[in-house]
Amino acid sequence: MNIAIIGGGAAGLMAGGFLSESHEVTIFDSNEKCGKKLYITGKGRCNVTNNCDIKGYLENVVSGEKFMMSAINRFTPQDTMNFFEEKGVALKTERGGRVFPVSDKSSDIIKALTHHCKHCKIKLNEKIEEIKKDGELFKVFSKNKVYNFDRVIIATGGKSYPATGSMGDGYKFAEKFGHKIIKPRGALIPIKIKDKFCSDVEGLPLKNVTLKAVLDGKGKQLFGEMLFTYDAISGPIALSMSSYCGGMNKVELSLDFKPALSEGQLEARLLRDFNSNLNRNFSYVLKGLIPHRLVSEFARRLKVSEEKKVNSITKEERQALIKLLKNFTLEYNGLYPIESGIVTSGGVDLKEVNPKSMESKLAAGLYFIGEVLDVDCLTGGYNLQTAFSTAYSCATNLI
């Protein structure tokens, strides 16, 4: 059987290698090399999967959990780790179960996938412009040539990071075959904040905080690390929260700087801190509670002078400080453009795709794998796992 794979990214390469064991496979990529987006994944280190079980993976799927049940059972995170280690890539597990190559080089992952496809024909710098069904065959049109294939797999990715070739072409191909496209939007993307103090604390990292959100009336909270940028919040918990914010009508955000302490426990700590520093400035106590660069913003919100002596702080001011530490509001100002997203939320409607084989229910012989599907996950290696699992399911079920 003669098979075309449109897109030489994580999903396309994984599927291509398995299919080439028994079929003729041609991989088309519009870039000068395959795996271009993989090169920048995980800041160039490539967070290739997460060292978790199937339940752990599914708990981190934002959209498409039910659809992914079959694929993740067929090719688990452990299967991904075994795959790369068998290809000679030593792996390591870091905080949060994130799996990276020991070398910290995404190029090692790409080399392994490329070697996996050693029996495939790989056509680089060849952008596919159109796909048509002609009887039992598919006609695949590039700028200067028309190819005939028995089966076509769309592995073009989403619309984030267009410089890597993710231009949304897969959605165009899918629509031509009658597929519905769930509106693409950025996911794992910085959250814009209106508060002017952001620019003053640009680059400030926070650890062990809880980011809380009320999304159209429903609460969500994530614990971990984040980062202030000039006009936004970024870092792991902010990027993950962005995946829930997209498409919401009303988003309210706040930070809990002391999630391990109840208000009662925090009050007891403050009383001890105050009693030990009665003659010091209020700012001195604040610096023991929060990063120094946030002291001025806290004092401004509390309407208490930084120079006010601790022994002059009223009970009401102390209570207000407790409330602020547990509920430091951030004024939501939307998300960065889709091009800034690490992944794309939305894509080919899952109702129109067979979850076992990834075959279109509308056009026999047409398949969709990876980010072009309406599946997205939180940060931590889960999105690449989705690419690998859908690719394997497609390759092993293609008929």
N, C-alpha and C positions, 0 to 999 in steps of 0.2 A: 504494500500500500504506500502511496506517495502522499506525504503529509507536509503542510506548510505551518510554521509557527511564526506569527507576526509579533516580533518583540523578543530581543535577546537579553532580557533581564533575569531576575532570580527565578520566576516561574517558568519562563520560556526555556531557559537553559536546563532547569531540573527536568522538565517534561521531555525535552529533546533527547537528552542522554538515555533516558529509559526507553523511549520509543524507538530510538535508532538501533536497539538490540534486535528488532525484528521488522523494522520498516525503513523506507527511505525518508529521511527528514531534511527539510531545508528551513533554516532559521533566518529570517529577515530582520535586520536592525538598521535604523536610519542613521545611527551614529558611526563613528570611525572605529569603535570597539564595543564589544558586548559588556553588559553589566555596569554601565556608566553610573547609574544611580547607586549601585552597591558600593562604588568607590567612596562615596561620601556618607554612607550609612554609619550611624554611630560615631560621627565626627571622624570618619576615616578608619575606624577600628572594626566596624561591621558587627553589630549586635545580632548574631545570626539566628538565635532562637532564645527561648527561656527554658531553664532547667526545671520544668514543672511537670506535673502529671496532666492528664486530659482535662480533669475537672479544673485545675488551675488555669489552663489555657482558656477554656470556655468562660470562666469567670471574668476574663479580661477582654472578651469580645464585646464591643459596643453595639455593633449592628451585624446581624447574620449568625447569631449563636446556633439556632436550630439548624440552619442550612449547613453549618460546618461540622456538625456532629459525626457524620459519616466519614468525611475526609480526614478529620483529626484522629479518628480511630484507626484509619488505614495507614496514616503516616504521622507518628507522634513526635513530640519534641526530642524524645530519646532516639527515635529513628533518624532525625536530622543530625543529631550529634554523632551517632554511629556512622552515618553516611560520610561526613567530613573527616572524621578520624580515620576511617578506612581509606580515604583519599590522601592521607598523610598530613592532615591539618590538625595539629594539637590544639585542644580547646581548654578554656578555663571558665569557671563560673564566678561571677562577681556579685556584689550586693543586689538584692532583689531577684536573684536567679538569672541575671543577664549573662548570656554566654558569648564569649569573644574568642577569636584565635589568640593563642599564647603570644604570637608575634605582634599583636595589636595592628595587623596590617590587613585591610579589606582585600588587598590584592591576592592574598593567599586563598581567600574564599572564591574569588573570581577565577583564579587559576584552576582550582579544583573543579568548579562547574564547567569551565571551558574544556578541561581534560575529559570530563564526563561526557562531553559532546563531541569527542574526537571523530566519531563516525558520521556526524551530521555535516551537511553542507551549510556553511555560514556565509551569508551575503551581507556585507557591511556597506554603509553609506547607500543603502537602497531603501528608500521610503516607499511604502505601499500606499497607493492613492485610492484604490477601489477594489472591492471583492464582489463578484457576482456568481450566482448559481447558474450553471448551464447543464441541465439534465442531471446526471449523477455527479458531474464534476464541478469544481469551483474554478473560476477564472480569477487570478490574482494579478492586478495591474500595478506595475511600478511606472516610473516616468517614461522609460524607454522599452519596456518589455511586458509581455503577457505570459503568465505561467498557468499551467493546469495542474490541479491537485485533487486527490480523492477526499481529503479531509483538511480543514483549516482550524487552527487553534489561535484564538486572539489572546495575546499576552502583552498588551501594549501599555499596561499600567494605567494610572489615573491622569490627573492634571497638575499635580504638585511638582515643583522643580522642573519646569518646562525645558530648562537648559540641558537636562539629561535626556531629552527626547520624549518626555511624558506630556504630550500635547492634547490628549483627549481623543486621539484618532479612533481608539477602540469603540467609543460611544457612537461615533459616526458610522462605523461599520455595522454595529449592532442595530442601530435605528434603521439602516437600509434593509435589514432582514425582519423588520417589524417589532424589534424589542423596545420595551419601555426603559427609559433611563431615569433612575432616581437622581434628582438634581445634585450634581457634584458640588462639594464644598470642602474647604480645607479642614483637616483634622490633625491633631498633634501640632498645634500652631500657637504662636504667642497670642495672649489675650490682651487687647488694648485697654488701658486704664485712663480715665479722664483726670484723676487726681494729679495736680501739678507737682507734688513732692517727688513723683517718680523720677523726674529728670535730675533731681538733687541726689538721689541714691542709686543712680544708674550703676549697674554692675554688682550691687549688693546681693550676696547669696544668703539664703535662710535655710537652716537645717532644723529638722524635728518640729515642723509646724504643721498645722492642719488648715488646708484651704477648704472653706465651706461655700456652698452655692445653693441658692434657691432658684430652681429652674421651672418657670411656669407653675410655681407653687409647690414643687416637689424638692425635697432636700437631698443634697449629695455632698459628701466630704471625702477628701483624700489627704493622707498623711505622708510627709516626706520632705523633699527639698525643692526649693524654687529660687527664682532669680528675678530681681527688678532690672528692667531695661529702661531706655529713655522714656518710653510712653506705654510700657506694657509689662506683663509678668510672663516669665518663661521658666524653663527648668522642668524636671519630671512631673511634679503634681499639677503645674499650670498647663503644661502641654496635654496631659491626660484629661484634665477638666475641660479643655477646649473641645474635646471630642463630644462632650455632653452638651456644651453650650450652643453648638451649631444648630440653627433652625428654631431656637427658642424665641418666644416673643418677649419674655421678661427674664432677665438674669440679675440676681443680687449676689454679690461676692463679699466675703469677709475672711479674715485670718484669725486663727487662734494661736497666739504665740506660746501658750503654756498648756497644750492639750493633755499633758499627763496630770495636771492639777485641776481639781474642782475649784469653784469660786471660794468655797470655805477653806480649802487647803492653801489657796493662793493668798487669801486674807491673812491667814496665820503666818505665812512667810513674810508678807509685807510688814506686819506688825513687828516681827523680829528684825527685819532690815531697818525699819524706821527707828526702832528703839536703840539700835546699835550705831545710828548715824544722825542723831537728833540735831546736831549743830552743823551738819553738812548741807550743801545745796541739793535741791530736789533732783537736779540732773545727775548727781552722783549715784543716787539710788536707781534711777532709770537705767543708767549704764550697766548696772548689775542684772537688769531684767531683759533688756533688748539690745540689738546692735547699736553702737554709738551713733551711727549716721541717722538713726530714726528718732533720736532723743528730741530734736527740735519739733518734729512733726507730732510726736506724742504730747509734748508740752503745749503746742498750739491747739490741738484738739481738746485738751483738758482745760485750756484757758488758765493755765498755771505757769507762772514765771519759772524758767529753769533755775534762777538764782534764789528762789524762795527757799527758806530754811525748812528742813524736814520737820522740825518741831512746830512749825506753823501750818502744816498741812492738815486740813480738816478731815473729819470722818467722811463727809460727802465727797471730797476730792479723792480720798483713798478708794472709796467704793467706785467712783467713776474710773479710776485707773484699773481696777480689777475688771470692770466691764469692757474697757478698751483693750486690755490684754487678751481677753477671751473673744472679742468681737470687733476687730479692727477692720472697718468697712473699706471696700475698694469700689470705686464707681466704674462699672462696666461700660466699655465703649466699643463693643464689637470685637471681631477677630481680624487678624491680619489677612491680606488677600490669599486666595487659594494657592497661588504660586509659592507662598511661603510655608505651606504645610508640609510636614514630613510625609504624610500620606493623604489620600483623598477619601472622604466619606461620600457615599452615593455611588452610582454606577449602574451596571446592568441589573435589572430587577430580578431578584433571586427566584421569584415565583415562576419565571420563564426559563429556568435552568435546572437540569437534573443534578441533584446534590451528590449523587454517587459517581457520575461520569463527567460532570461539568458540560454535558452536551446541551445545546439549545433545544428547547421544546418546540420551537417554531421552525427551525431549519435543520434537518437531519445532516449530520456530518460537520456541523459548526460547533466549536467549543470555546468556552471562556474560562480563563484561569487567572489567579492573582488579583491585583488591585483594580482591574477593570470591573470586577464584580462589586456589588453593593455590600462589601464586608470590610469593616475596619475595627482595629483593636487599640488598646492602650499601649503606651510606650513600654519597652522591655523585651523586644525580640518577637512579640506575638504576631506582628504584621508579616515579617519574613516567614514565620512558621506557616501562616495562612497561604502564602505564595507556594511554599514547598508542598504543603498538604494537598492543595487543589491541583497542583501540577502532577503529583504522584497519582491521585485518584483518576485524573483524566488519562494519564499515560497507561495505567493498568486496566482501564475500563473501555478504552477506545476500540470501537469495532467498525 
